[in-house]
């Protein structure tokens, strides 16, 4: 069946969710010990994107011009995240080396040369995700500002460490809040990381490679001129998700990726809404077949984390 996005005001006005979900953004930042440096880039759109059109740049120590850059490669699917890691694997290197576990998590790595890789960033370096045509898609930090050792939570110092605030961009892992739907395309007057980022301890990278975002990939397929279905949230990160359809749901069947049925339910009360508990599901990709009162059905996918 032809896949399409057919979301109306009756389906929670979901079109508003996608209003800003139009391009890649940086979804995780790892600034750890030695060369344990990584960035995660997330695709909030409904399309697979060619990464060769994008570049990561570092603006070192308050520089107004990029000091190093890394052109990305490959593709990134809708709702997926890719990981870029420091490429210094030589354990005798003067500047340190990346933990093999972190390096193995990378989809792309910078070179091991400190002089030409943006992945040797520290807490005082601004980073950008840009198109190769020069358009800025996202900014981490403030280009042209040297905050000292790091940007902090100290508003009295414009979030620099001039007054000894708590470091947010050095010896930290930062994860973009789920409410963030797009990158920062204009250089901020001040960089307050607490607005859009959650902080984890240094050398934490257990969450790399996946991201939760309100730019929900809803897996909607067209089954008729008036029939649509929405999964919320998708990926499902709690203990349940909602199925909301524009027609009465007769039955829901869920299959794992090898085609084994793991859930089947036929609601006694006729309704276009159904809550599915995921407490017994293992994390992974599932196929959901929704059958309507007119016996027409559709199959969509949901990711359970």
C-alpha positions, 0 to 999 in steps of 0.5 A: 500500500502507498505510504502517506502522512494523512494526519488531521486535527481529529488526530491530535493536530499532529501536523503541528508536531512536524512543523519544525522537524525538517532537517538534521540536528545534533542530538548528543554530545560526549566530551569525556576524558582523553579523546572520548569525544563523540557527536550524535546526529538525528534525523527527525524528518520522514525521509532518508537523508544523504549525509554527504551534503553535511559537514561537522565543523569546529570553531576552536577557542573562540575562533570566528572561522572554522578550524577543522571540518569533517564531511559526513558520508552515507545515509541516515533513515527517518527517525534514526541517529548516527554516531561520529567519534574521535578517530585517535586509536593510538594509545601512545598519542600525545593527546590521548586516545578514544576508548575502544568501546566508544570507537566501536559505537561510531558510524563515522570517525574523524581522522586521528590527526589533531590538526585536521579533525573537528572531533578533538573538541574540548568544552570551550569549542563551538561546533556546527552542523552545516550543509556543504553549501555553507548553510548552518543547520545546528550550533553547539556553543557560541561561535566566536566566544571563548567561555574559558574552560567551558560553558556553564549554568551561570547566567551572571557570566552569560553562561561562561565560566568567568565566575566559576559556574558549573561546567556543562560542556566539559567532562559531560555527556549532553542529550538533547531534550525530546522537545527539541525539534530542530537545530539552532541556525543563528549564532546565539547571543548567549549559550545556555546549555540547560535550555535544550540539553540534559546532562549525564556524567563524564564518559557516559555513552550508553544512549548513543545511537538512539534518540527520543524526539517529539518529531514522532515517526508515526508509521501511517499508511493510507488504507482508504480516503477516510481511514488513518492511524497514528501511534503515539509515541513512536518510538515507544519509550514508556510502558505503553503506546496509544493507537488512534485511528479515524475509524473503529478498531476491530482488532490489533495484531503485533508481530516481531521482526521475524513474523511471530505474533506477540500480541492480539486484541479485539476491543469489546467496545467500539472505538478508534483508540486503544492503549497497548501495554509494552511491559512484556515486549523486548526492545526492537522493531515490531509490525502492527496490523490494525483491522477496522470495522469494515474488515480493511486492515493496514500494517505499520511499524513501531519501535519499542525501547 
